[in-house]
Amino acid sequence: MSDTTTATADAQEIALSKRALKAFGEAPGLRCGALSPLARITPPAAPSDRAELLDALTALEGPWVWAAPALVDPHLSVAVLFGDGDTSLVGQYLWPDADARGPGFRAVAGKDNLRLAGPLSDSEVLLSCLDLVTLSGVAEPEPLKMEFSVDQFWATLALLDAYRIALLRRRLSRLGGYPAGVSAVGLAEAWKAGLAAVDPGWSVSLFAQLRPDLLPSGFDTRVAAVVDAMEGAGLLAKLAGDPGDPLGDVYVLGEGLDLLCKAVLTGIVHIGLAVSRLRAENEIEVTAIGGWRTPGGFWLADLSTIPLGGTGAVDVRLLGPDYFAALVEGALGGPRRGSDASPAAAPFDMATPYSRDALIDALRPAAPTTSADAAAKSAAVEAAAATPEPAAPGTAPADAPVPGPTAAAAGWVPTHTIPTGGMVAWVAPDPKTQSVALAGGLLVAVVERNGGWARVVASNGWSGWVDGSRLG
């Protein structure tokens, strides 16, 4: 793991290799949440690096302890996509809770690792989004709306990309003006290229990343038929190509599509925002907005209400910068708590089975048990039953008697505290031996160390071995 501290003591960036991330999948009972980026990362063929992952988790402190549940089981995910022809950015912001009351973290998946930066507030993410698209210089236009069926919308995206490619070819040939239309071959190529490349600077790719669940199956074989049907709706006209022309038929755009194509090719910036909230198990709220920033306004499509199966209508609206800012703010959850909001400004807590300490305990290496080990453990358990010993504090039933101090506990003085969230203790410095859970906040005294292990003694004389690096 690499760990670089930036602006403040809390703000930093860490990187986890894909080998380290692979170790999450080997932890017993650990299942990544529906919004976790881990579910979309292909694990490497190389062995996992559990030691790197444990070191990274152990090093998390302060607001950064919430990076663990935010990564494994985020309840709020904000994906931001941006492309202007020269630069393409795809970023995902994660929070452990659905309302962004806790600290957020930016996750960027690379070829060999995943980088996390933070902590961040939702206000900071909002300002970052608005700064990225640059609201200044955008006119406040008269509102305009174009309505498409879902299939027509996807076909229009392919038309936009094909029209842009045709325009670029004219420029390379030093020809002025705009293309007369889009060829059937260019349309098919634009659709396939948009799905093959992860580049939000192109319309098909932008919306395919924004709502991949809405991509129509087999559309590459249907896109020409859908565009042919758009002629009947008055959206374009189809001109038969000359015999032997390799480009085939040509689609001449109608007034509305021609206006849209020429507008988005003027100072073109592609933008997308997908906000997903996990309100309950298998209940995810999705807001997905994408489109184009032009000098004359923002052309935006809202795919939030389109159900799986692709039924209904998609509206593409021309809006001004003020409306765009309000739309983004609403997608992120309404009025911000102030531009100076800090993820560490107020205490945050939530119940989660994926706390940093819980993940550390789940990832602790457990040596395989042989038949000899099992027999020895069984004998040890029987011997322990015959000879009562002090119980581990916080592990006995509420009505169970707690033994008084033993000779070993005479003069006991606490030196350390069990961390918040508790931890596991073993009867010996070996993870294959019998273990018990210790409650967070318990006072203990360290009386012996063995490498990274520490033997601790509680006030009632009970003793066990724990990970000494985690003691407070």
C-alpha positions as CSV (number, residue, x, y, z in Angstrom):
1,M,0.0,0.0,0.0
2,S,1.2,3.5,-0.7
3,D,0.0,6.3,1.5
4,T,0.4,10.0,0.6
5,T,-0.8,12.7,3.0
6,T,-2.0,15.9,1.3
7,A,-3.6,19.2,2.4
8,T,-4.6,18.4,6.0
9,A,-3.8,15.8,8.6
10,D,-7.0,13.9,7.6
11,A,-7.0,14.5,3.8
12,Q,-4.9,11.9,2.1
13,E,-4.8,9.4,-0.7
14,I,-4.1,5.7,-0.5
15,A,-3.8,3.0,-3.2
16,L,-4.7,-0.7,-2.8
17,S,-3.3,-3.2,-5.3
18,K,-5.8,-5.5,-7.0
19,R,-4.0,-8.4,-5.3
20,A,-4.9,-6.8,-1.9
21,L,-8.5,-6.2,-3.0
22,K,-8.7,-9.8,-4.0
23,A,-8.3,-10.8,-0.3
24,F,-11.7,-9.3,0.4
25,G,-13.3,-12.1,-1.6
26,E,-11.5,-14.7,0.6
27,A,-12.8,-13.5,3.9
28,P,-15.5,-15.9,5.3
29,G,-19.0,-14.4,5.1
30,L,-17.9,-11.2,3.5
31,R,-20.1,-10.0,0.6
32,C,-19.6,-6.7,-1.2
33,G,-22.6,-4.4,-1.4
34,A,-24.5,-3.7,-4.6
35,L,-23.0,-0.2,-5.0
36,S,-19.4,-1.3,-4.2
37,P,-16.8,-0.7,-7.0
38,L,-15.2,-4.0,-5.9
39,A,-18.0,-5.9,-7.6
40,R,-16.9,-4.5,-10.9
41,I,-13.1,-5.1,-10.5
42,T,-11.8,-8.3,-12.1
43,P,-9.5,-10.0,-9.6
44,P,-6.0,-10.8,-10.9
45,A,-4.8,-14.3,-11.5
46,A,-1.9,-13.7,-9.1
47,P,-2.4,-14.8,-5.4
48,S,-4.1,-12.3,-3.1
49,D,-2.0,-10.0,-0.8
50,R,-3.9,-10.2,2.5
51,A,-1.0,-8.7,4.4
52,E,-1.1,-5.5,2.3
53,L,-4.9,-5.2,2.9
54,L,-4.5,-5.8,6.7
55,D,-1.7,-3.2,6.9
56,A,-3.9,-0.7,5.0
57,L,-7.0,-1.3,7.2
58,T,-4.9,-1.1,10.4
59,A,-3.4,2.2,9.3
60,L,-6.9,3.9,8.9
61,E,-7.5,6.5,11.6
62,G,-10.0,9.3,12.4
63,P,-12.6,9.8,9.6
64,W,-10.6,7.4,7.4
65,V,-12.0,4.4,9.5
66,W,-15.2,4.9,7.5
67,A,-13.3,4.3,4.2
68,A,-13.7,0.6,4.9
69,P,-17.5,0.3,4.9
70,A,-17.7,3.0,2.2
71,L,-15.6,0.8,-0.1
72,V,-17.1,-2.6,0.8
73,D,-20.7,-1.7,1.3
74,P,-21.4,1.9,0.3
75,H,-25.0,3.2,0.8
76,L,-24.4,6.2,-1.4
77,S,-22.5,6.2,-4.7
78,V,-22.0,9.3,-7.0
79,A,-20.5,8.7,-10.4
80,V,-19.3,11.7,-12.3
81,L,-18.4,11.4,-16.0
82,F,-16.8,14.2,-18.1
83,G,-15.3,14.4,-21.6
84,D,-14.4,17.4,-23.7
85,G,-12.6,15.7,-26.7
86,D,-9.2,16.0,-25.1
87,T,-9.8,15.0,-21.5
88,S,-11.9,12.1,-20.1
89,L,-12.6,11.7,-16.4
90,V,-14.6,9.0,-14.7
91,G,-14.8,9.3,-10.9
92,Q,-16.9,7.6,-8.2
93,Y,-17.6,9.0,-4.8
94,L,-18.6,6.7,-1.9
95,W,-20.2,7.2,1.5
96,P,-21.0,4.6,4.2
97,D,-24.5,6.1,4.7
98,A,-27.2,7.0,2.2
99,D,-27.5,10.7,3.3
100,A,-23.8,11.6,3.1
101,R,-23.7,12.5,6.8
102,G,-20.5,10.6,7.2
103,P,-17.2,11.2,5.4
104,G,-17.0,10.4,1.6
105,F,-14.2,9.1,-0.5
106,R,-13.3,9.3,-4.2
107,A,-12.5,5.9,-5.7
108,V,-10.6,5.6,-9.0
109,A,-9.9,2.2,-10.4
110,G,-6.6,1.9,-12.3
111,K,-5.0,-0.8,-14.3
112,D,-3.3,-2.4,-11.2
113,N,-4.9,-0.7,-8.2
114,L,-7.7,1.3,-6.7
115,R,-7.1,4.7,-5.3
116,L,-9.1,6.3,-2.5
117,A,-8.9,10.0,-1.7
118,G,-10.7,11.9,1.1
119,P,-12.4,12.5,3.4
120,L,-14.9,14.6,1.4
121,S,-18.3,16.2,2.2
122,D,-21.2,16.2,-0.3
123,S,-20.8,19.9,-0.5
124,E,-17.2,19.5,-1.8
125,V,-18.4,17.0,-4.4
126,L,-21.1,19.4,-5.6
127,L,-18.7,22.3,-5.9
128,S,-16.2,20.0,-7.8
129,C,-18.9,19.0,-10.3
130,L,-19.9,22.6,-11.0
131,D,-16.3,23.7,-11.3
132,L,-15.7,20.9,-13.7
133,V,-18.3,22.0,-16.3
134,T,-17.7,25.7,-15.9
135,L,-21.1,27.5,-15.6
136,S,-19.7,30.8,-16.7
137,G,-20.0,31.5,-20.4
138,V,-23.1,29.5,-20.8
139,A,-26.2,31.4,-22.0
140,E,-29.6,31.3,-20.4
141,P,-31.7,30.0,-23.3
142,E,-35.4,29.7,-23.8
143,P,-36.5,26.2,-22.5
144,L,-36.8,23.6,-25.2
145,K,-37.8,19.9,-25.1
146,M,-37.4,17.0,-27.5
147,E,-39.1,13.7,-26.7
148,F,-37.9,10.3,-27.9
149,S,-38.8,6.7,-27.2
150,V,-36.0,4.7,-25.4
151,D,-34.9,3.0,-28.7
152,Q,-35.0,6.4,-30.5
153,F,-32.9,7.9,-27.8
154,W,-30.1,5.3,-28.1
155,A,-30.3,5.6,-31.9
156,T,-30.0,9.4,-31.6
157,L,-26.8,9.0,-29.5
158,A,-25.3,6.9,-32.4
159,L,-26.4,9.6,-34.9
160,L,-24.7,12.3,-32.8
161,D,-21.4,10.3,-32.7
162,A,-21.6,9.4,-36.4
163,Y,-22.4,13.0,-37.3
164,R,-19.3,14.2,-35.3
165,I,-17.1,11.6,-37.0
166,A,-18.3,12.8,-40.4
167,L,-17.6,16.4,-39.5
168,L,-14.1,15.5,-38.3
169,R,-13.5,13.8,-41.7
170,R,-14.6,17.0,-43.5
171,R,-12.2,19.0,-41.4
172,L,-9.3,16.7,-42.2
173,S,-10.2,17.0,-45.8
174,R,-10.1,20.8,-45.4
175,L,-13.8,21.1,-46.3
176,G,-16.0,23.7,-44.8
177,G,-19.6,23.5,-43.7
178,Y,-21.5,20.6,-42.1
179,P,-22.1,17.0,-43.3
180,A,-25.2,16.5,-45.4
181,G,-26.2,13.6,-43.3
182,V,-25.0,10.4,-41.7
183,S,-24.3,7.2,-43.6
184,A,-25.8,3.8,-42.6
185,V,-22.3,2.4,-42.3
186,G,-21.1,5.3,-40.2
187,L,-24.1,4.9,-37.9
188,A,-23.3,1.2,-37.2
189,E,-19.6,2.0,-36.7
190,A,-20.5,4.7,-34.2
191,W,-22.7,2.4,-32.1
192,K,-20.1,-0.4,-31.9
193,A,-17.2,2.1,-31.2
194,G,-19.2,3.7,-28.4
195,L,-19.7,0.4,-26.6
196,A,-16.1,-0.8,-27.2
197,A,-14.4,2.2,-25.6
198,V,-14.8,3.7,-22.1
199,D,-14.8,7.3,-23.1
200,P,-17.4,9.7,-21.8
201,G,-16.3,12.2,-24.5
202,W,-18.6,10.3,-26.9
203,S,-22.4,10.2,-26.6
204,V,-23.0,6.4,-26.8
205,S,-20.1,5.6,-24.4
206,L,-21.3,8.4,-21.9
207,F,-24.8,7.0,-21.5
208,A,-23.7,3.4,-21.7
209,Q,-21.6,4.0,-18.6
210,L,-24.3,6.2,-17.0
211,R,-27.1,3.5,-17.2
212,P,-25.6,0.2,-18.4
213,D,-28.7,-1.6,-17.2
214,L,-30.8,0.2,-19.8
215,L,-28.6,-0.7,-22.8
216,P,-31.0,-2.5,-25.3
217,S,-29.8,-6.0,-26.1
218,G,-28.8,-6.8,-29.7
219,F,-29.2,-3.1,-30.6
220,D,-26.3,-3.3,-33.1
221,T,-28.6,-5.4,-35.3
222,R,-31.6,-3.2,-34.8
223,V,-30.2,0.3,-34.8
224,A,-30.7,0.8,-38.6
225,A,-34.3,-0.4,-38.3
226,V,-34.9,2.0,-35.5
227,V,-33.5,4.9,-37.4
228,D,-35.6,3.9,-40.5
229,A,-38.7,4.1,-38.3
230,M,-37.6,7.6,-37.1
231,E,-38.3,8.8,-40.7
232,G,-42.0,8.1,-40.1
233,A,-41.9,10.2,-37.0
234,G,-40.5,13.1,-39.0
235,L,-37.2,13.2,-37.2
236,L,-35.1,12.6,-40.4
237,A,-35.2,11.5,-44.0
238,K,-33.6,8.5,-45.6
239,L,-31.9,8.8,-49.0
240,A,-30.9,5.7,-50.9
241,G,-27.2,5.4,-51.6
242,D,-25.8,5.1,-55.1
243,P,-25.4,1.5,-56.2
244,G,-22.0,0.2,-55.2
245,D,-21.4,3.0,-52.6
246,P,-19.7,1.3,-49.6
247,L,-21.3,3.9,-47.2
248,G,-24.8,2.7,-48.1
249,D,-27.9,4.8,-47.4
250,V,-27.7,8.3,-46.0
251,Y,-29.9,9.8,-43.2
252,V,-30.6,13.5,-43.5
253,L,-31.4,15.0,-40.1
254,G,-34.7,16.8,-39.6
255,E,-34.8,20.3,-38.1
256,G,-34.8,19.2,-34.4
257,L,-32.0,16.6,-34.7
258,D,-30.0,19.0,-36.9
259,L,-30.3,21.7,-34.3
260,L,-29.2,19.2,-31.5
261,C,-26.2,17.8,-33.5
262,K,-24.8,21.3,-34.5
263,A,-25.4,22.6,-30.9
264,V,-23.5,19.7,-29.2
265,L,-20.6,20.0,-31.6
266,T,-20.0,23.6,-30.7
267,G,-17.6,23.8,-27.7
268,I,-18.7,20.2,-26.9
269,V,-18.4,18.9,-23.3
270,H,-20.1,15.6,-22.3
271,I,-21.3,15.4,-18.7
272,G,-22.9,12.6,-16.7
273,L,-24.1,12.2,-13.1
274,A,-25.4,9.0,-11.6
275,V,-26.5,9.0,-7.9
276,S,-27.4,5.7,-6.3
277,R,-28.8,5.4,-2.8
278,L,-29.2,2.1,-0.9
279,R,-32.2,2.7,1.3
280,A,-32.9,-0.9,2.3
281,E,-31.6,-4.3,1.1
282,N,-32.3,-4.6,-2.6
283,E,-33.9,-1.1,-2.7
284,I,-31.8,1.3,-4.6
285,E,-32.8,4.8,-5.7
286,V,-31.1,5.9,-8.9
287,T,-30.8,9.4,-10.4
288,A,-29.1,9.5,-13.7
289,I,-28.6,12.7,-15.7
290,G,-26.4,13.1,-18.8
291,G,-25.9,15.4,-21.7
292,W,-23.9,18.1,-23.3
293,R,-22.7,21.6,-22.2
294,T,-22.7,24.1,-25.1
295,P,-22.3,27.9,-25.2
296,G,-26.1,28.1,-25.8
297,G,-27.1,26.0,-22.7
298,F,-27.2,22.5,-21.3
299,W,-28.8,19.8,-23.3
300,L,-29.8,17.2,-20.7
301,A,-31.5,13.8,-20.6
302,D,-32.9,12.4,-17.4
303,L,-32.9,8.5,-17.3
304,S,-33.8,8.2,-13.7
305,T,-37.4,7.1,-14.3
306,I,-36.8,4.7,-17.2
307,P,-37.5,1.2,-15.9
308,L,-35.5,-1.9,-16.8
309,G,-36.7,-3.1,-20.2
310,G,-36.5,0.3,-21.7
311,T,-40.2,1.4,-21.9
312,G,-41.4,5.0,-21.7
313,A,-40.0,8.2,-23.1
314,V,-36.8,10.1,-22.7
315,D,-36.9,13.9,-22.7
316,V,-33.9,15.9,-23.9
317,R,-34.2,19.5,-22.6
318,L,-32.3,22.6,-23.2
319,L,-31.6,24.4,-19.9
320,G,-29.7,27.3,-18.5
321,P,-26.8,27.2,-16.0
322,D,-28.9,28.1,-13.0
323,Y,-31.3,25.3,-13.7
324,F,-28.4,22.9,-14.3
325,A,-26.9,23.8,-10.9
326,A,-30.2,23.3,-9.1
327,L,-30.7,19.9,-10.9
328,V,-27.2,18.7,-9.8
329,E,-27.8,19.9,-6.2
330,G,-31.2,18.2,-6.1
331,A,-29.6,14.9,-7.4
332,L,-27.1,15.0,-4.6
333,G,-29.8,15.3,-2.0
334,G,-31.1,18.8,-1.8
335,P,-29.6,22.0,-0.2
336,R,-26.1,21.6,1.0
337,R,-25.0,22.0,4.6
338,G,-22.8,24.9,3.6
339,S,-19.7,25.2,1.4
340,D,-17.5,25.0,4.5
341,A,-19.0,21.7,5.5
342,S,-16.4,19.2,6.6
343,P,-16.7,15.4,6.9
344,A,-15.0,15.7,10.3
345,A,-17.1,18.7,11.5
346,A,-19.5,16.6,13.5
347,P,-19.3,13.1,15.1
348,F,-20.6,10.4,12.9
349,D,-21.6,6.8,13.7
350,M,-23.7,4.1,12.2
351,A,-24.2,0.4,12.7
352,T,-22.4,-1.6,10.0
353,P,-21.1,-5.2,9.8
354,Y,-18.2,-3.9,7.7
355,S,-16.5,-1.6,10.2
356,R,-12.7,-1.4,9.9
357,D,-12.2,-3.6,13.0
358,A,-14.8,-6.1,11.8
359,L,-13.0,-6.4,8.5
360,I,-9.6,-6.8,10.1
361,D,-10.9,-9.6,12.3
362,A,-12.5,-11.3,9.3
363,L,-9.3,-11.1,7.3
364,R,-7.0,-12.5,10.1
365,P,-5.2,-15.5,8.6
366,A,-6.4,-18.9,10.0
367,A,-4.1,-21.8,9.6
368,P,-5.7,-25.1,8.3
369,T,-6.7,-27.5,11.0
370,T,-5.4,-31.1,10.8
371,S,-7.0,-34.1,12.5
372,A,-4.2,-33.9,15.1
373,D,-5.0,-30.2,15.7
374,A,-8.6,-31.0,16.2
375,A,-7.9,-33.8,18.7
376,A,-5.5,-31.5,20.6
377,K,-8.1,-28.7,20.7
378,S,-10.8,-31.1,21.9
379,A,-8.6,-32.3,24.7
380,A,-7.8,-28.7,25.6
381,V,-11.5,-27.8,25.7
382,E,-12.3,-30.8,28.0
383,A,-9.4,-29.9,30.3
384,A,-10.7,-26.3,30.5
385,A,-14.1,-27.5,31.4
386,A,-12.7,-29.5,34.3
387,T,-10.7,-26.6,35.6
388,P,-12.6,-23.3,35.7
389,E,-10.7,-20.2,34.7
390,P,-11.6,-16.5,34.8
391,A,-14.0,-15.6,32.0
392,A,-13.1,-13.0,29.3
393,P,-14.7,-9.7,30.4
394,G,-17.7,-8.8,28.3
395,T,-18.2,-12.3,26.9
396,A,-20.1,-14.0,29.7
397,P,-23.9,-13.9,30.0
398,A,-25.2,-10.9,32.0
399,D,-26.2,-13.2,34.9
400,A,-23.0,-15.2,34.9
401,P,-20.8,-14.7,38.0
402,V,-17.5,-13.0,37.3
403,P,-14.6,-14.5,39.2
404,G,-12.8,-12.2,41.6
405,P,-9.2,-11.2,41.2
406,T,-6.8,-14.1,41.3
407,A,-3.2,-14.2,42.5
408,A,-2.1,-13.3,38.9
409,A,-4.2,-10.2,39.0
410,A,-2.9,-8.9,42.3
411,G,-1.5,-5.4,41.8
412,W,-3.0,-5.3,38.3
413,V,-2.6,-1.9,36.6
414,P,-4.2,-1.2,33.1
415,T,-1.8,-0.2,30.4
416,H,-4.0,-0.3,27.2
417,T,-7.6,-0.2,26.0
418,I,-9.4,-2.5,23.6
419,P,-10.3,-0.4,20.5
420,T,-13.8,0.8,19.7
421,G,-15.6,-2.0,17.9
422,G,-13.9,-4.7,20.0
423,M,-11.4,-7.3,18.9
424,V,-10.6,-11.0,19.0
425,A,-8.4,-12.7,21.6
426,W,-6.8,-16.1,21.3
427,V,-5.6,-18.5,24.1
428,A,-2.2,-18.6,22.4
429,P,-0.3,-16.5,19.9
430,D,-1.7,-18.7,17.1
431,P,-4.9,-17.8,15.1
432,K,-5.9,-21.5,14.9
433,T,-6.4,-21.7,18.7
434,Q,-9.6,-21.1,20.6
435,S,-10.8,-17.4,20.4
436,V,-13.2,-15.1,22.2
437,A,-14.5,-11.5,21.4
438,L,-13.5,-8.6,23.7
439,A,-15.7,-5.6,24.0
440,G,-14.5,-2.2,22.9
441,G,-13.3,0.1,25.7
442,L,-12.1,-2.7,28.0
443,L,-9.0,-1.9,30.1
444,V,-6.2,-4.4,29.9
445,A,-2.6,-4.7,31.0
446,V,0.0,-5.9,28.5
447,V,2.3,-8.4,30.3
448,E,4.1,-10.1,27.4
449,R,4.9,-9.7,23.7
450,N,5.7,-12.2,21.0
451,G,6.3,-10.5,17.6
452,G,3.1,-8.6,16.7
453,W,1.2,-10.5,19.4
454,A,0.5,-9.1,22.9
455,R,-0.7,-11.1,26.0
456,V,-3.1,-9.0,27.9
457,V,-4.6,-9.5,31.4
458,A,-8.0,-8.1,32.5
459,S,-8.9,-6.9,36.0
460,N,-10.4,-10.3,36.9
461,G,-7.2,-12.2,36.0
462,W,-8.3,-13.5,32.6
463,S,-5.6,-13.4,30.0
464,G,-5.4,-13.9,26.2
465,W,-3.3,-13.0,23.1
466,V,-4.3,-10.1,20.8
467,D,-3.0,-8.1,17.9
468,G,-0.7,-5.7,19.8
469,S,-0.7,-3.0,17.1
470,R,-4.4,-2.3,17.6
471,L,-4.4,-1.7,21.3
472,G,-5.2,1.9,22.4
